[in-house]
Amino acid sequence: MDEFTDTKEDENKTIVHTYPLVQACDMPEEMKAESIEIIITACEKFGTDYFAAAKTVKQMLDKKYGPKWNVVIGESYAIQITHQENTLMYMFFGGNLGICAWKI
């Protein structure tokens, strides 16, 4: 009987993914990998200070790939954008932290 009660407790647990989960990306593979690394580093460094993390990611992307990057980091938001081809990254990190980076 104890085996069945353990199973029901496991079903109620929430799974939090700590790895980056890319939802949409049209970047080349090298740019995608470098962008993910920049985003993860900023999110881990600043924790819940999403403004500072987004500002850091924007500055790094501007420096590496040219100006006019936009970055949104936060929870529970919707977004509709126009962007240049091969410059969109929409991903989740640390469970429910959404990150969207694009170039106009």
DSSP file (Angstrom, degrees, kcal/mol; ACC not computed):
  #  RESIDUE AA STRUCTURE BP1 BP2  ACC     N-H-->O    O-->H-N    N-H-->O    O-->H-N    TCO  KAPPA ALPHA  PHI   PSI    X-CA   Y-CA   Z-CA
    1    1 A M    >>        0   0    0      0, 0.0     4,-1.2     0, 0.0     3,-0.7   0.000 360.0 360.0 360.0 -34.9    0.0    0.0    0.0
    2    2 A D  H 3>  +     0   0    0      1,-0.2     4,-1.7     2,-0.2     5,-0.2   0.818 360.0  63.1 -62.5 -30.6    2.8    2.5    0.7
    3    3 A E  H 3> S+     0   0    0      1,-0.2     4,-1.3     2,-0.2    -1,-0.2   0.876 101.8  50.0 -62.9 -37.1    4.0    2.3   -2.9
    4    4 A F  H <> S+     0   0    0     -3,-0.7     4,-1.5     1,-0.2    -1,-0.2   0.839 107.3  52.5 -73.1 -33.7    0.7    3.8   -4.1
    5    5 A T  H  X S+     0   0    0     -4,-1.2     4,-1.6     1,-0.2    -1,-0.2   0.866 106.7  53.7 -71.0 -35.1    0.7    6.7   -1.7
    6    6 A D  H  X S+     0   0    0     -4,-1.7     4,-1.8     1,-0.2    -1,-0.2   0.884 106.0  53.9 -64.4 -37.8    4.3    7.7   -2.8
    7    7 A T  H  X S+     0   0    0     -4,-1.3     4,-1.5     1,-0.2    -1,-0.2   0.902 106.8  50.3 -64.2 -42.1    3.2    7.8   -6.4
    8    8 A K  H  X S+     0   0    0     -4,-1.5     4,-0.9     1,-0.2    -1,-0.2   0.864 108.9  52.1 -66.9 -35.1    0.3   10.2   -5.7
    9    9 A E  H  < S+     0   0    0     -4,-1.6     3,-0.5     1,-0.2     4,-0.4   0.889 107.7  52.4 -66.6 -37.9    2.6   12.5   -3.9
   10   10 A D  H >< S+     0   0    0     -4,-1.8     3,-0.9     1,-0.2    -1,-0.2   0.829 102.6  59.4 -66.6 -32.5    5.0   12.6   -6.8
   11   11 A E  H 3< S+     0   0    0     -4,-1.5    -1,-0.2     1,-0.2    -2,-0.2   0.797 101.9  53.9 -67.1 -28.6    2.2   13.5   -9.2
   12   12 A N  T 3< S+     0   0    0     -4,-0.9    -1,-0.2    -3,-0.5    -2,-0.2   0.535  85.1 106.0 -85.1  -7.0    1.4   16.7   -7.3
   13   13 A K    <   -     0   0    0     -3,-0.9     2,-0.4    -4,-0.4    -3,-0.0  -0.484  69.7-126.9 -76.5 143.5    5.0   18.1   -7.5
   14   14 A T        -     0   0    0     -2,-0.2     2,-0.5     2,-0.0    -2,-0.1  -0.741  16.6-137.8 -90.0 135.7    5.7   20.9   -9.8
   15   15 A I        -     0   0    0     -2,-0.4     2,-0.5    80,-0.0    -1,-0.0  -0.835  16.0-165.4 -95.8 125.3    8.6   20.5  -12.2
   16   16 A V        -     0   0    0     -2,-0.5     2,-0.5    80,-0.0    78,-0.0  -0.953  10.8-145.8-112.7 122.2   10.9   23.5  -12.6
   17   17 A H        -     0   0    0     -2,-0.5    78,-1.2     1,-0.1    77,-0.1  -0.754  15.4-176.7 -89.1 126.5   13.3   23.4  -15.6
   18   18 A T        +     0   0    0     -2,-0.5    -1,-0.1    76,-0.2    76,-0.1   0.522  60.2  84.7 -99.0  -7.2   16.6   25.1  -14.9
   19   19 A Y  S    S-     0   0    0     74,-0.1    76,-0.3     1,-0.1     2,-0.3  -0.581  94.8 -90.5 -90.0 158.3   18.0   24.7  -18.4
   20   20 A P        -     0   0    0      0, 0.0     2,-0.6     0, 0.0    73,-0.2  -0.505  36.1-159.9 -70.8 132.1   17.2   27.2  -21.2
   21   21 A L  E     -A   92   0A   0     71,-3.0    71,-2.3    -2,-0.3     2,-0.6  -0.923   7.0-153.2-115.0 104.6   14.1   26.2  -23.2
   22   22 A V  E     +A   91   0A   0     -2,-0.6    69,-0.3    69,-0.2     3,-0.1  -0.682  17.6 176.3 -84.1 119.8   14.0   28.0  -26.6
   23   23 A Q  E    S+     0   0A   0     67,-2.2     2,-0.4    -2,-0.6    68,-0.2   0.858  70.6   5.2 -88.8 -42.7   10.5   28.5  -27.9
   24   24 A A  E     +A   90   0A   0     66,-2.1    66,-2.9     0, 0.0    -1,-0.3  -0.987  66.8 156.2-147.4 132.9   11.3   30.4  -31.1
   25   25 A C  E     +A   89   0A   0     -2,-0.4    64,-0.2    64,-0.2     7,-0.0  -0.916  18.3 175.2-157.8 129.4   14.6   31.3  -32.7
   26   26 A D        +     0   0    0     62,-1.5    63,-0.1    -2,-0.3     3,-0.1   0.119  49.6 119.1-118.1  19.6   15.5   32.2  -36.3
   27   27 A M  S    S-     0   0    0     61,-0.6    60,-0.1     1,-0.1    59,-0.1  -0.458  74.8 -96.2 -79.0 154.2   19.2   33.0  -35.5
   28   28 A P     >  -     0   0    0      0, 0.0     4,-2.7     0, 0.0     5,-0.2  -0.354  43.7-104.7 -62.1 155.8   22.1   31.1  -37.1
   29   29 A E  H  > S+     0   0    0      1,-0.2     4,-2.4     2,-0.2     5,-0.2   0.859 118.8  48.5 -56.3 -42.7   23.4   28.3  -34.8
   30   30 A E  H  > S+     0   0    0      2,-0.2     4,-2.2     1,-0.2    -1,-0.2   0.925 114.4  45.5 -65.6 -44.4   26.5   30.2  -33.7
   31   31 A M  H  > S+     0   0    0      2,-0.2     4,-2.4     1,-0.2    -2,-0.2   0.882 112.3  53.1 -65.0 -38.9   24.6   33.4  -32.9
   32   32 A K  H  X S+     0   0    0     -4,-2.7     4,-2.5     2,-0.2    -2,-0.2   0.934 109.7  47.0 -61.8 -47.7   22.0   31.4  -31.1
   33   33 A A  H  X S+     0   0    0     -4,-2.4     4,-2.0     1,-0.2    -2,-0.2   0.910 114.6  46.5 -62.8 -43.1   24.5   29.7  -28.8
   34   34 A E  H  X S+     0   0    0     -4,-2.2     4,-2.2     2,-0.2    -1,-0.2   0.887 112.6  50.3 -67.5 -38.7   26.3   32.9  -28.0
   35   35 A S  H  X S+     0   0    0     -4,-2.4     4,-2.6     2,-0.2    -2,-0.2   0.909 109.4  50.7 -65.9 -42.4   23.0   34.7  -27.3
   36   36 A I  H  X S+     0   0    0     -4,-2.5     4,-2.7     1,-0.2     5,-0.2   0.916 110.6  49.8 -60.9 -42.7   21.8   32.0  -25.0
   37   37 A E  H  X S+     0   0    0     -4,-2.0     4,-2.2     2,-0.2    -2,-0.2   0.913 111.8  47.8 -63.1 -43.4   25.1   32.2  -23.1
   38   38 A I  H  X S+     0   0    0     -4,-2.2     4,-2.1     2,-0.2    -2,-0.2   0.924 114.2  47.1 -61.9 -45.5   24.8   36.0  -22.8
   39   39 A I  H  X S+     0   0    0     -4,-2.6     4,-2.5     2,-0.2     5,-0.2   0.924 112.6  47.8 -64.9 -46.4   21.2   35.7  -21.6
   40   40 A I  H  X S+     0   0    0     -4,-2.7     4,-2.4     1,-0.2     5,-0.2   0.917 111.2  51.2 -62.4 -43.7   21.8   32.9  -19.0
   41   41 A T  H  X S+     0   0    0     -4,-2.2     4,-2.1    -5,-0.2    -1,-0.2   0.926 112.9  45.3 -59.7 -46.0   24.9   34.8  -17.6
   42   42 A A  H  X S+     0   0    0     -4,-2.1     4,-2.3     2,-0.2     5,-0.2   0.911 113.2  49.6 -65.8 -42.7   22.9   38.0  -17.1
   43   43 A C  H  X S+     0   0    0     -4,-2.5     4,-1.2     1,-0.2    -1,-0.2   0.883 114.1  45.1 -66.1 -38.1   19.8   36.2  -15.6
   44   44 A E  H  < S+     0   0    0     -4,-2.4    -1,-0.2    -5,-0.2    -2,-0.2   0.873 114.0  50.2 -71.5 -36.5   22.0   34.3  -13.1
   45   45 A K  H  < S+     0   0    0     -4,-2.1    -2,-0.2    -5,-0.2    -1,-0.2   0.905 120.2  32.3 -68.4 -42.5   24.0   37.4  -12.2
   46   46 A F  H >< S-     0   0    0     -4,-2.3     3,-2.3     1,-0.2     2,-0.3   0.527  82.8-171.1 -99.5  -6.9   21.0   39.7  -11.6
   47   47 A G  T 3< S-     0   0    0     -4,-1.2    -1,-0.2     1,-0.3    -2,-0.1  -0.329  74.7  -0.8  58.9-114.9   18.5   37.2  -10.2
   48   48 A T  T 3  S+     0   0    0     -2,-0.3     2,-1.6     1,-0.1    -1,-0.3   0.375 105.1 101.0 -93.4   4.7   15.1   39.0   -9.9
   49   49 A D    <>  +     0   0    0     -3,-2.3     4,-1.9     1,-0.2     5,-0.1  -0.633  46.2 170.3 -86.3  80.8   16.4   42.4  -11.1
   50   50 A Y  H  >  +     0   0    0     -2,-1.6     4,-2.7     1,-0.2     5,-0.2   0.813  69.4  58.1 -66.6 -32.1   15.0   41.9  -14.6
   51   51 A F  H  > S+     0   0    0      2,-0.2     4,-2.4     1,-0.2    -1,-0.2   0.941 108.9  44.4 -63.3 -47.2   15.6   45.5  -15.7
   52   52 A A  H  > S+     0   0    0      2,-0.2     4,-2.2     1,-0.2    -2,-0.2   0.886 114.1  50.5 -65.3 -38.6   19.4   45.2  -15.0
   53   53 A A  H  X S+     0   0    0     -4,-1.9     4,-2.5     2,-0.2    -2,-0.2   0.930 112.1  46.5 -65.1 -45.0   19.5   41.8  -16.7
   54   54 A A  H  X S+     0   0    0     -4,-2.7     4,-2.5     1,-0.2    -2,-0.2   0.892 112.2  51.0 -64.5 -39.8   17.7   43.1  -19.8
   55   55 A K  H  X S+     0   0    0     -4,-2.4     4,-2.3    -5,-0.2    -1,-0.2   0.903 111.3  48.1 -63.8 -41.7   19.9   46.2  -20.0
   56   56 A T  H  X S+     0   0    0     -4,-2.2     4,-2.4     2,-0.2    -2,-0.2   0.923 112.1  48.3 -65.2 -45.2   23.0   44.0  -19.7
   57   57 A V  H  X S+     0   0    0     -4,-2.5     4,-2.6     1,-0.2     5,-0.2   0.924 111.9  50.5 -61.9 -44.1   21.8   41.6  -22.4
   58   58 A K  H  X S+     0   0    0     -4,-2.5     4,-2.7     1,-0.2    -2,-0.2   0.926 111.2  48.0 -59.3 -46.4   20.9   44.5  -24.7
   59   59 A Q  H  X S+     0   0    0     -4,-2.3     4,-2.1     1,-0.2    -1,-0.2   0.897 113.0  47.9 -63.3 -40.5   24.4   46.1  -24.3
   60   60 A M  H  X S+     0   0    0     -4,-2.4     4,-2.2     2,-0.2    -1,-0.2   0.913 114.0  46.0 -67.6 -42.2   26.2   42.9  -24.9
   61   61 A L  H  X S+     0   0    0     -4,-2.6     4,-3.2     2,-0.2     5,-0.2   0.893 112.1  51.8 -68.0 -39.0   24.1   42.1  -28.1
   62   62 A D  H  X S+     0   0    0     -4,-2.7     4,-1.3    -5,-0.2    -2,-0.2   0.914 112.7  46.1 -59.8 -42.9   24.6   45.7  -29.3
   63   63 A K  H  < S+     0   0    0     -4,-2.1    -2,-0.2    -5,-0.2    -1,-0.2   0.889 121.1  36.6 -67.5 -40.2   28.3   45.4  -28.8
   64   64 A K  H  < S+     0   0    0     -4,-2.2    -2,-0.2    -5,-0.1    -3,-0.2   0.876 133.1  19.9 -83.5 -39.8   28.6   42.0  -30.5
   65   65 A Y  H  < S-     0   0    0     -4,-3.2    -3,-0.2     1,-0.3    -2,-0.2   0.242 113.2 -92.2-120.6  12.5   26.0   42.2  -33.3
   66   66 A G     <  -     0   0    0     -4,-1.3    -1,-0.3    -5,-0.2     3,-0.1  -0.108  55.6 -53.1  94.9 163.9   25.5   45.9  -33.9
   67   67 A P  S    S+     0   0    0      0, 0.0    -8,-0.0     0, 0.0    -9,-0.0   0.013  95.3  61.9 -72.9 177.2   22.9   48.4  -32.5
   68   68 A K        +     0   0    0      1,-0.3    36,-2.1    35,-0.1     2,-0.3   0.725  62.3 150.2  79.8  29.9   19.1   48.4  -32.3
   69   69 A W  E     -B  103   0A   0     34,-0.2     2,-0.4   -11,-0.2    -1,-0.3  -0.662  27.9-160.0 -86.1 147.7   18.6   45.3  -30.1
   70   70 A N  E     -B  102   0A   0     32,-3.0    32,-2.2    -2,-0.3     2,-0.4  -0.979   6.9-171.6-125.7 140.8   15.6   45.1  -27.8
   71   71 A V  E     -B  101   0A   0     -2,-0.4     2,-0.4    30,-0.2    30,-0.2  -0.999   8.3-172.7-137.8 133.4   15.3   42.7  -24.8
   72   72 A V  E     +B  100   0A   0     28,-2.6    28,-2.5    -2,-0.4     2,-0.4  -0.996   8.3 177.9-124.3 126.3   12.3   41.9  -22.5
   73   73 A I  E     +B   99   0A   0     -2,-0.4     2,-0.3    26,-0.2    26,-0.2  -0.997  31.1  88.1-128.2 129.5   12.9   39.8  -19.5
   74   74 A G  E     -B   98   0A   0     24,-2.2    24,-2.8    -2,-0.4     2,-0.4  -0.989  64.3 -79.7 171.8-172.0   10.1   39.0  -17.0
   75   75 A E  S    S+     0   0    0     -2,-0.3    22,-0.1    22,-0.2    -2,-0.0  -0.918  92.5  10.0-119.2 145.0    7.2   36.7  -16.0
   76   76 A S  S    S+     0   0    0     20,-0.4     2,-0.3    -2,-0.4    -1,-0.2   0.951  85.6 130.9  58.0  62.3    3.6   36.6  -17.4
   77   77 A Y        -     0   0    0     -3,-0.2     2,-0.3     2,-0.0    -1,-0.2  -0.963  43.7-145.8-137.4 159.1    3.8   38.8  -20.4
   78   78 A A        -     0   0    0     -2,-0.3     2,-0.4     2,-0.0     0, 0.0  -0.912  18.3-169.9-120.4 151.2    2.7   38.6  -24.0
   79   79 A I        -     0   0    0     -2,-0.3     2,-0.4     2,-0.0    -2,-0.0  -1.000  17.8-174.2-147.1 142.2    4.5   40.2  -26.9
   80   80 A Q        +     0   0    0     -2,-0.4     2,-0.3     2,-0.0    -2,-0.0  -0.978  27.5 168.0-134.8 121.7    3.9   40.8  -30.6
   81   81 A I        -     0   0    0     -2,-0.4     2,-0.4     2,-0.0    -2,-0.0  -0.853  36.4-135.6-135.4 163.1    6.9   42.3  -32.5
   82   82 A T        +     0   0    0     -2,-0.3     2,-0.3    20,-0.0    -2,-0.0  -0.985  39.2 167.2-114.6 132.6    8.3   43.1  -35.9
   83   83 A H        -     0   0    0     -2,-0.4    21,-0.2    21,-0.0     2,-0.1  -0.922  38.7 -92.8-143.3 164.3   12.0   42.1  -36.3
   84   84 A Q    >   -     0   0    0     19,-2.7     3,-1.0    -2,-0.3    19,-0.3  -0.450  57.0 -91.1 -71.8 152.4   14.8   41.7  -38.8
   85   85 A E  T 3  S+     0   0    0      1,-0.2    -1,-0.1    -2,-0.1   -58,-0.0  -0.344 109.0  17.9 -62.4 147.1   15.2   38.2  -40.2
   86   86 A N  T 3  S+     0   0    0    -59,-0.1    -1,-0.2     1,-0.1   -59,-0.0   0.765 104.4  90.0  63.9  30.3   17.6   35.9  -38.3
   87   87 A T    <   +     0   0    0     -3,-1.0     2,-0.4   -60,-0.1    16,-0.2   0.228  54.4 108.8-136.8  16.7   17.6   38.1  -35.1
   88   88 A L        +     0   0    0     14,-0.2   -62,-1.5    -5,-0.1   -61,-0.6  -0.826  32.8 171.6-103.9 133.8   14.7   36.7  -32.9
   89   89 A M  E     +AC  25 101A   0     12,-2.5    12,-2.9    -2,-0.4     2,-0.5  -0.964   1.4 172.6-137.2 121.0   15.2   34.7  -29.7
   90   90 A Y  E     +AC  24 100A   0    -66,-2.9   -67,-2.2    -2,-0.4   -66,-2.1  -0.978  22.4 146.0-128.3 117.9   12.3   33.8  -27.5
   91   91 A M  E     -AC  22  99A   0      8,-2.9     8,-3.1    -2,-0.5     2,-0.4  -0.911  39.6-129.1-146.7 167.8   13.1   31.5  -24.6
   92   92 A F  E     -AC  21  98A   0    -71,-2.3   -71,-3.0    -2,-0.3     2,-0.3  -0.938  22.3-177.3-120.7 147.1   12.4   30.5  -21.0
   93   93 A F  E  >  + C   0  97A   0      4,-2.2     4,-1.1    -2,-0.4   -75,-0.1  -0.997  63.1  12.2-144.6 140.5   15.0   30.0  -18.2
   94   94 A G  T  4 S-     0   0    0     -2,-0.3     2,-1.0   -75,-0.2   -76,-0.2   0.821 122.9 -63.5  67.0  32.0   14.6   29.0  -14.6
   95   95 A G  T  4 S+     0   0    0    -78,-1.2    -1,-0.2   -76,-0.3   -77,-0.0  -0.723 125.5  10.6 100.1 -88.1   11.1   27.8  -15.0
   96   96 A N  T  4 S+     0   0    0     -2,-1.0     2,-0.8    -3,-0.1   -20,-0.4   0.140  87.4 120.3-119.7  20.0    8.8   30.7  -15.8
   97   97 A L  E  <  - C   0  93A   0     -4,-1.1    -4,-2.2   -22,-0.1     2,-0.4  -0.776  49.2-156.1 -88.4 111.6   11.3   33.5  -16.7
   98   98 A G  E     -BC  74  92A   0    -24,-2.8   -24,-2.2    -2,-0.8     2,-0.4  -0.704  10.3-171.4 -91.7 138.0   10.6   34.6  -20.2
   99   99 A I  E     -BC  73  91A   0     -8,-3.1    -8,-2.9    -2,-0.4     2,-0.4  -0.996   5.2-179.4-130.1 127.8   13.2   36.3  -22.4
  100  100 A C  E     +BC  72  90A   0    -28,-2.5   -28,-2.6    -2,-0.4     2,-0.4  -0.991   4.0 176.1-128.3 124.7   12.7   37.8  -25.8
  101  101 A A  E     +BC  71  89A   0    -12,-2.9   -12,-2.5    -2,-0.4     2,-0.3  -0.994  11.0 153.5-128.0 133.4   15.5   39.4  -27.7
  102  102 A W  E     -B   70   0A   0    -32,-2.2   -32,-3.0    -2,-0.4     2,-0.4  -0.981  33.9-127.6-154.2 161.7   15.2   40.9  -31.2
  103  103 A K  E      B   69   0A   0     -2,-0.3   -19,-2.7   -19,-0.3   -34,-0.2  -0.940 360.0 360.0-117.1 135.8   16.7   43.4  -33.5
  104  104 A I              0   0    0    -36,-2.1   -35,-0.1    -2,-0.4    -1,-0.1   0.432 360.0 360.0 -96.1 360.0   14.7   46.1  -35.4
